[in-house]
Amino acid sequence: MNNETTDQATEEWADRRLVPEGVRMPAGYSISYSGVWLEKQVGKEVVDLRVAWAPLVVSSVYVDPIGDQAVELAWVDRGRVVTRIVPRNVVRRGRVLVATLGDAGLPVIEGDARLVERYLAAFESINQGKIPRVHLARQLGWQADGTFVTAQDTPHKVEVKFDEQKPALAAHQPAGTFAGWQAAIKRMESYPAAQMALYACLAAPLLQIVGVNSFAVDICGRSTRGKTTAAAGGMSVWADPSEKADGLYSWRTTMLAAEKRLNLVNGLPVVFDETKLVQNPEMVHGLLYAIPKNHGAARGGGWPSGLPWRTVVVSTGEQSVLTFTTDQGAGARVLSVKEAPFGTDGPESAAAAIEVRDGTAENFGTAGPRYVEKLLDVLADGGKRAIVARHKQLTADHRYESDMSARRAPFVACLALAAELSHQWGIVPFPAPEMDVWRRLFATADQTDNRGEMALDIVREYIASHRREMWSPYTENDPPFGGWIGREINVDERPTMALLPERMKEVLKKAGYELDSVIPSWRESGALIESPSYRPPYLLGRKLNGSKVRMYVFNPDVFATDAEDGE
């Protein structure tokens, strides 16, 4: 069969559901609804070898942001067109291809694997100018070409890297009506704490524009106060937040699984629901530090390494995520909302939460695409500078009195900017909260903000329970069984304590604190006595049972009694 005859046969068969006009078969091949055939000379006879048991073609080539390619194969199964996207390296290995797509109904048997491998390579080669090359998204959200993917095929095909991501991807889809969604969200108008979950989810696309790294919003407090409902209301901007879907993620997870979930998005939110399900507190600690880095841990041995993301994480639970870590640096990465999301008005609060929950379970995924469309229009008109400038101004406005609130100000500003833009663009049916509301929610200092003071509490408790192990000039010279932990000392005629470095490091480490990480906080607050004649100036030489050793000498105010404080 010559080329002319092959082209003619293909033209007579051509099914435009599979191939665009102008696609040709490679020399020696023919195709029909009975399959794909290869003409081959066997001795003096010409025979047709079956390559596939139904028409099979390469319908598209997908290229992801880093240049890796995937191939979409299409075939007919009982009159229905079936398509599957597989990595390029799978198409090039016939047996692997059969194993990968066998359950999907690929019309090829393993014995013909080498034939189909060669056929697909020849088919793609001769039709390079006809087979469309399409952008393939690996994440939802911002793409390298400046587009924004809110769901599958909106506007790009999404092929996730890990099977675990597929349920969450499927949850990102529209349902119900935009008007229905607005009616449900309207019930949040009187509850600013609940609104913070909504604004957190709307802020995620803004991070890349204003140059802010990923961060977390922690909605914590007593049960039955609407924490999960508020988070679900926020997530309904983009995805199905109901229990039947996987729009919300659970804190019952591992570090790698959490990284894979975060990796699904580049400018969309992720909700981690219910901290009481945490099985490994160290995982939470590690994740809080990983989130603002915008990528996961580096791993070897073929494990997923450095998975990228950009997101706002919304966490819910009776227990704050900050209670899982003792490092003050983690607190600067988290905005905590401790007010009851739907207030404490009894039946009225419950009714509002139920309306939000039920309304967003039926109407979701409609607001996000509208919000992004408005955002892209503004950016196309050169509005990025104005957005960045407004965020800068809001950051200055939300730098409250404490150092910690100043570090969190860019995050609060992202929420405030999302609140302004979403109302201005007709997405959220109520205006942004007034400044005093933001201040009430985020300016109040929390005990977990001061990790240095929390570490001092550990030191106070330790000394109180080990007082007999503190040396003083009035004690016997024989040390206790475990050795001296420090000594009593007077500073400006006031009693205080001096502790040996190794003993204090050991005590703090058992409580989850690193001594080196809290020393700067102690020095800043004046908790340590310092002398410029020593290096470092806060590690002073003092006598202990006849020997001079270096110790941390605490300011007497650290151990002041209520009587000394005048209480």
C-alpha positions, 0 to 999 in steps of 0.5 A: 500500500503506497502513501497515496493509497494510505492517505486516501484510506485515512481520509475516507475514514477520518473521524474528526473527534480524534484527529483534526483535518489534514492529519495523515497516517505514516507510510505503510500504516492504515486505520479504520474503525476495526483498528490500526494496521501495518503493511509488511513484506513477509517473504513474497507476500504482503501482509497486514499486521495488527497494531491496535484493535481500534483506531488509536492516535496522538491527539495532543501534546501537552507541555508543562511550565518546566518544559516536560511533555505529556501526550494525549492518546485518543481511541474509540471504544464502542463508538465513544472517544476515550482520551488519556494523558500520559508522560512522554516516557510512557508512550515511548515504552510500549509495554509500560504504555499497555500496563499504564492504560490497560484498565482504561481500555487501550486497544493494544495487547502486550504482544503488540507493544513494540508495534504500537510504540513505533506506530505512535512515534511515526504518527506524531513525527509525520503530523508535527504541524497538525497535532496541537501543542497545548499548555499543561498545568501542573498546579491550580492558580498562576501559570507561567504565561500569566493565566490563572487556572481555577479548575480543570480546563479553566482555562488549561488542562491540569495533570497533577503530579501525584494521584493523592492530589486528584480528589482535591483537584476534582473538588475545584469546580463550580456548582449552583449559582453565584447569586446563591453563593452571595446569599449564603455568604451575606450571613457573614456580614455581622461576624468579622471573625468568620469573614477572616476565613473568607478574606484569607481564601480571597487573598491567596491570588494576591500573594504573587502580585504584592510579593508576600510569601505564603502564610497561615490563618489560625481559627481556633477556640472552643468547639461548636463555634463555627470554625469549620463552617467559616473555613468552608465558607471561605473555601467555597469561593473556589471549591466544594467545601462539603464533607462529600468532597475533598475541598477541605484537607485534614490535619490527620496527615504526614509532612510529605502528604501535606506538602503534596496537598500544598503543591496542588496550588499556586495562588489558591488557599488550602484549609487544614481542618481540626487540629485535634486530629494532629498525630505528630506535633513536630510535623505541625512545627515543621510545616509552619516553617515550611509554608512561608518558604513556598516549597517543601523539604529537599529529599533524596532517594527518589522522594518528592523534593522541593515541591513548590506552592504559594498559598494561604493556609487556613487552619481550624481547631480548638487547639491553636497551631501555635501550641504545637511549636515553642519557637517564636519565629513560627508565631510571626508566620501565623495570624490567629483569630481567637474570637468565635467566628459566628459569635456567642449569640446562641440561636442567632449565631447558630442560624447564621452558621447553618445558613452559611454551611448549607448555602455554600454546600450547594453553591461553590466555585462560582465566585473565584473565577469572577474574582480572578477575571476582575483581577486579570482585567486590572493587571492587563490595564496596568493596575499592578502598581496600584495594587502593590501601592495599596498593599504597602499602605495597608501594611503601614496601617496595620503595624500595631504596637507590638513587634510581633504585630509589625511582622504580621502586618503584610499578612493582615494587609493581604486580607484587608486588600482582598476585603476591599477588592472583593467588595469593590468588584461586586464579589462579596456582598458587604464592605470590608471591616472597619479599622477598629475591627482589624485592630481588635482581631490582630493587635492584641498580644497573645501569650504564645507570641512571647516565646522568651517569656514562655521559656522563662516560665519553664526556668521558674518552674524548674528552679521551684521544683529543684531548689535544693540543687541550688548552691548558696554560701549557706549550703553544705559543700557536698553536692546533691546526687545530680550535681548543682544546677546553679547558685543563689546570688544577690544583685543590687541587694536583691536575691536572684538565680544564676544557672549553669548553661548545660543544665539550663540547655537540657531543661529547655530542650526537654520542654521543646525550646532551644536555648540559643533561640530564646537568648535574644528575647531574654536579652531584649527584655532585660531578663539577663544581667550582662557585663561588657567585660565578658564575651558573650556579655550575658554569660558571667563568671561567678563562684560555685562551691569554691570554683569560678564558672560561667553562668546565666545570671537572671535579673531579680525581677524574673523571680520577683514574688507577688509581695515584691510586685506590690500585689 
